[in-house]
Amino acid sequence: MKLLRKLFIPILRLLLPNCRQVTQMLLLAQERPPTLRERVLVALHMPLCAACPRFRQQVQLMQKASQRWRSYSEDEGLG
């Protein structure tokens, strides 16, 4: 089992995007719908990484906050 893990994980790391690439894909997904390839690569990367799921949560939080701000601005006639 350990031998399989030692062989499998490095191969996965070569095929999957790194954190910088996933971050870019997550940010681009805010501007346009992600491609199937991007969705699959991000989904495969997330369980292997501690930082990227937190970053995705932060991006979602910022998106909700900006939507609320826009809504508030429109309601108050500020926008």
N, C-alpha and C positions, 0 to 999 in steps of 0.2 A: 504494500500500500504506500509506504513512504517513497519507494523507488518510483512508483507511478506518479505520485505527487511531484517529486523532484523533476520528472520529465514533462509532465503536463502543464504545470504552472508557467515555466519559462516559455513554452510554445504559445500558451494563451497570451502572455504578455507581448509577444512579438506580433500576434494577430490583432489584438485589441488596441484601441486608442489609449494614449496616455491621458493623464489628468488635464493637461493643458488643452488637448484636443477635445475632450469631453466638455470642458468649460466653454470652449468656443461653440460647440454644438448646442449646449444649453442656452447660451445667449442668443445664438441665431434663431433658435426655436421661438424666441419672443417676438421676432420680426416676421417670420414666415413659418409655415407648417414644416416640420422636419420630414426628411425623406424616410422611406422604410429602412434604408441602410443605416441612417443616423439613429433611428429609434432602436434598432437591433443592437448596434454597437454600444449605445449608452446603457441599454438594459443589461448587456453582458458585463459591462465595466462596473456598474454600481455595486453588485454584491462583493466585489473584490477590493473595494476602496472605502476608506472611512471618510475622506474629505469631500468627495464629489456628491454624495447624498446630502450632506450638510449644505453644500453650495447650492444645490437644486432647491432646497427648502428656503434658503435665503433669497434666491431669485424669485421664487413664488411669493414670498412675503413682500418683497419690494414691489412686485407687480400688483398685488392686492392693495398695498398702501397707495400706489400711484393712481389706481382706479378710484379708490375712495376719495383721494384728493381732487381728482378731476370731477367726480360727482359732486363733491362739496363746492368746488369752484363754480360749477354750472348752476347749482341750486341757489347760490348766493349772488350770482351775477358777476363773479370775479373773473370768469374765463372768457 
